Amino acid sequence: MPRHISVIFPGQGSQSLGMLNSFNHEEINQIKPFLDKSIDVDIIDIINNGPEDILNKTSITQPSILLTSYFYFKKFVNETNIKPDLLAGHSLGEYSALLAANSINIEDAISLVHNRGLYMENSKLGSMYAILNLDLELINSICEDVRSSTGNIVSAANINSPNQVVISGETEAAKIVAEKCKENGAKRCIQLKVSVASHCELMAGAANKFSNDLLKCEIKIPEIPILHNVNADVENNISNIPTKLIDQLTKPVQWVETMNHIKKYDGIVIECGPGKVLSGLAKTNGIDNILSMCSDNFYEELQNLL
């Protein structure tokens, strides 16, 4: 019986200059006409040549990672002739999953995530902190106390692993939560180098604007099941997918639940896209057979597990 294969797609933070270097220039150039219709900047040139501060802008990072993940997925399918059993993506990566499953086309995908990034950039500035080795229930309780005492927005944003939860919110409130988490035994509280406070109520305005873009986009039933960020479950009702994508902006990424869902198949998990962030998170969530397509020996390692 063939092994169950889950493919997971990375989100913002996995980008790097030159992340398309391993792909054929002719193949990349074939996609340019679609990009020209979707976005008013040359993201391929930015990926290849920078400058890095432009690549790291949310509205540029998101289409850049999605495009790179798309090329990784095409290469995987072409070289292995394998159709994965399940897809998932971390935050932005959910759109890479939708693209891979032919639920949205490349033009719409690039346009959607570019606009998503623009709306996020134009939201009220905030802060995010990675809280290490502190119980989620306690983190939620601290966030609730700080919200009540300050009247400011702050909440858990990325529930990444039993040992890592990212909080997000207004700058002062997020700082207070991080300090209180440290006082309550957190191993470390690391401020992330972002000004966009993702996956919290600061994104409510962005979500409202983004809903109009989703209404104009044709979304089809995914050809491969996708686990959605907001509930780590497959959505079989096509009309509910846009709602989940809108909710994703203001609600936490349920990555622990996503990993637990994938883990029950006891199969192979493949990180498809730039970087190895999700491979590290998979291991901390107790997944053993995790492979990154960025690995030099990826196809050899995959063959050994099949």
N, C-alpha and C positions, 0 to 999 in steps of 0.2 A: 504494500500500500504506500503511495507517495506521501512524503512529509508535508504537513500543513505549512504554508508559507505566508507570513504576514510581512507587509512592506510598510515602513513608517517614514514619514517625511519631516525634515527639520523646519524649525521656525526661525524667527529673527535672532541674530547672534551667531549664526553659523557661516555668515558670509566672509569672504576673503578675496583680495585682489587676485586675479588670474584663476579663479575657480572653474573657468571653462577651458583651461589649457589642455586638458586631456581629450578634448573632443575635436572632431574633424571640422576644419574651417568651412569646408563646402557645405556640410550638413547644417552648421550654424547659420550660414548666410542664406540658406533656403527658408529659414524662419523669419528673416528680417522683414519681408513685406507684411507679415502678420503683425509684427511689432510696430511697424510704422503707422498702422491703422489704430493701434491701441494706446500708444504712449508717445509723448512729444519730446522725449529725450532718447539718445542712443545708449540704451542700457548695456548693450554688448561692449561698446567702446569703454564705458565706465567700469564694467567688470574687468576688462582686460588691462586698462591703463589708468584707472582712477580718475581724479584723486580719491583717496580713501575716505575723506570726510564726506564726499558726495555719495559714495557707495553706502555709507553708514546712515544716510538720511532715510527715515522710515519709508517714505514714498518711493525711494529708489531701491532700498534693500529688499522690500517685499517682492516686487516683480523680478528682481535679480535672482533671488533664491528660488522663486517658483520656476523661472526659466531653467536654471541650472539643474534643479531637481527633475524637471521634465526631460532633460537630455539624459540624465542618469537612468531614468526609468525606461526611456526608449532603448538605451543601450542594453539594459538588463534583459528586456523582453526579446530584443533582436538576437542577443548572444546566447540566451538560454532556452528560448521558446517556451518559457514558463509563464502561466497566468497565475498570479498570486491568488490566494484564497481570501485575503482580508487586507484592507488598507486603513491607515490612520495617519494623522499629521498633527504636529504640535503647533497650535495656534494658526499662524499663516500656513503651516504645512497641510492643514485641512483642505486648502484650495489646491495644493499640489495633488492631493489624493483625489479630489473631484475631477481634476484634469486627467489624471492617469486612468480613472474609471470611465472616461468619456461622458461624464455628467455635464461638463462645461467644455467649450472649445477654447483653443489657445488665445484667440483674440479677446474673448470675454474674460478669461482668467487673468490675463495681464492687465486689462483695463480695470477690472474689479479690485485687484490687490493694490494697484497704483492709487486708485481713488481712496481705497480703505486707508492707505498710508497717509494720504493728504489730509483726510478728515481727522485722523489720529494726531497728526502733527499740529493741526489747528485747534485741538482741544486744550483745555486748561492744563498748564504744566503740572507735573507731579514727580514723585519719586518711587522707586522700587527697591526692595531689599530682599536678598536671599537669606532666609533664616535656616540655619543648619542645626540638626539634632534637637528639635523641640517638637513636642506633640502638637498635632494639628488642632485638636480641641482646645488646647491652651492658647495657641496662636489666635484662633477665632475669638476666644473669650477676651484676650487682650485687645484685639481690634475693636470689639464691641464696646469695651470700656472706654477706649480712646475716642471712638465715634460719639459716645454719649457725653463725655466730658468736654470735648472740643467742638462738637457740631460739624466736624470735618469728615470727609470721605476717606476710608482706609479699610482694606479687606484682603483676604487671601486671593491671589491672582493665578498662580501656577502651583498646583499640588503635584509636584514632580516626582517625589519619592518619599518613603517613610522618613528619610533624613533631610529632605529639602523642600521647603515651601517658600514661594516668593510672595511677598505682600506688595500691595500697590495702593497709591492714594495721594492725597494732597501732601505736599512736602513736609510740613511741620508734623502732621499727624503720623505719617509714615516713619519719620525720625523718632517720634515718641514711642511708637510700637516697637521699633527695632531696639531701642534702649531698654524697654520693659522686657522684651524677649530675652535680652542678654542678662538682665537681672534675674530672670526666672530660669536660667540654666542653658540657654542656647549656646552651642559651641562657638558659633560665629554669626555675625549679622553683617552681610556684605552689601553695601550700596551698589546697585548696578549703574553702569555708565549710560543712562537713558534719561530723557526729559519727558518722554511719553509714558504715562502711567497706564499700562494696558490692563484689560480684563477687570475693570472696576467701574463704578458709576460715573467717574470722570469722562468715560467714553459714551455716555448716554446721547449727547448731541451728535457725535460721530455715527453712532448706531442709527439714529433717526435719519440722517442724511444718506447713509449707506443703504438703507432699506429701499430708497428710490432707485438706486443703481441695480439692486437685485431684482426689482420688479421688471426692469427692462431686459434682463438677462434670461435666456432660455436655459433652464436646468432640466436635465433628463434623469431618469432612473439610473443610478450608477451600475455599470456592468460588473463591477466587483464591489462587494459590501464594504461600507466605510463606517468606522467607529467615530462618532462625533464628539467634539471636545466637551460639550456641556453636560453630557450624561454617559459617555463611553459606551454608547449603544448604537446599533444599526437602525437607520430610519427607512422604513419601507413606504411611507406616504410621501410622495414627491412634493406635495404642497407644504410639508413641514420643514423641508431642508432650508429654505431661505430664513425661516424663523430661527432655526438653530444657528445659522451663520450670523444673524443679527444679535442674538443673545450672547454669542461667543465673545463679543466685544466688551460686554459689561459683566460677564460671569466668569468664574475661575475655570481654568483648563484642568479637567479631571484626568490627569495623566496616570496617577496611581491606579485608578479604576480601569483605565485603558490598558495598562500593562497587565493587570490582573485578568482582564478579559482575554487578552492574547495568550497569557501564560497557560491557561487551562487547555490549550490545544497541544501543548508540549511539542511545538514545531520549531521552525527556523524563522528568526526575525531579521529582516534586512533593513538597515538604515540607507535610504535612497536619497542622496543629495550631498551638498558640501558639508564637510566637518564630521565630527564623531560625537557630538554632544548627546544625541539620543542613545548612542551605544553605551555611553557611560551611565545614563539614567536607567537604561534597561537592566544593566548589571546590578545597580543598587535596588532595583525592584525585583530581583531574584530570577532574572531571565539568563539562561546560560548560553543558548545557541543564538547569539547576536552577532551579525556581521555588518561591517560598514563597506559600502561601495568605494569609499576613499582608500581602502586598504590596497596595497600593491598586489597582494595575494588573494584578493576577494574571490575570483572565480575558482581558484584552486581550493580555497577553504570551503566554498559552497559545495563543490563537487564531493568533498570529503564527508559532508553532512547529509547529502541527499541519499 
